[in-house]
């Protein structure tokens, strides 16, 4: 009789402990909110900023490099660099308090990004194919841009909602076009 009680206790212990553990851990998962993970993508050094008196030399150099780059895939890589640099510039400008200039610089960066899918489609028509690693880099960069737009929305004053919404829609348009790439 004494052994029978031990067996019942042992069997009920073996059956009940996993169920109790499952429900306790399951309930605790719903209570814990995990912070949104940051996108791991490093932006390039911005270099000269639009508020610099020598900025026109950088623009001139970029236009010459753009003109001399004939391969569409190389041009897409160049536009990604320009886009990332503009985003990086806008963050520095926002930290300096030059909010309007920061937003317009970010918009210019997104417009560069918007040209990339067209270049890749043109390259594909000509028989070239962008490496899959480049497509993944584009997706990461776009996600980083979205993360930084969300940061700017939190940091910048409320009066700048219109340009920030334009920026968000540009980013979403870029994302849609990148996802449609093969």
Steps between C-alpha positions, in 0.01 A plus 500: 500500500786731584669426164172548315473856636854574390427375147188714475693803625787433257268452201297810581823696550632385161173592329421827676843667503532530119146637471552754775837600357351543154221726622723706726761556230233558236339768714830670570578523127191708439591740778857566388530751221815472298647822366506543125829376363721753329604442142866416476616709208781753517454826319804658335674808633305803373796719408416860414155610610256717304563787741868508404618768256696231310202268458462601135831324425361177636186535288714575194715192566190283547349619173823430311529154654136433416553610140814291455347184647341314209437153642149492648591269786799717594276806474248332731779437751604863466143619560480282809815668628360846421173412669668367813728804516201734476327314782815522709525872423141555605564342839793734562296799385212402728739477794618853414141624510473561125176308473370618163836443334520157661164398359571632151834317499330178609241542223779542244655179629173311463462636147842358414386170649186512287711499183671171588220253409467663156873462443492134603205434269687668215810292576292184491362593157858540381591155626658598831382385837560666835655265755259373763730644766440847354123448514533398866712810564226711341240345729717557807569858399132566445415354840769718660359806324153415636643462850669839474185665365316371806777643719472837326125499554563464873781758513384780270231754593136426423472777239695290251239226460431566130859454375548203731188332364633560147824340610317200643302451180818523290661236719196275466503545123867401490427195715221390267720535193791315662277212603376468142855447376582142399 
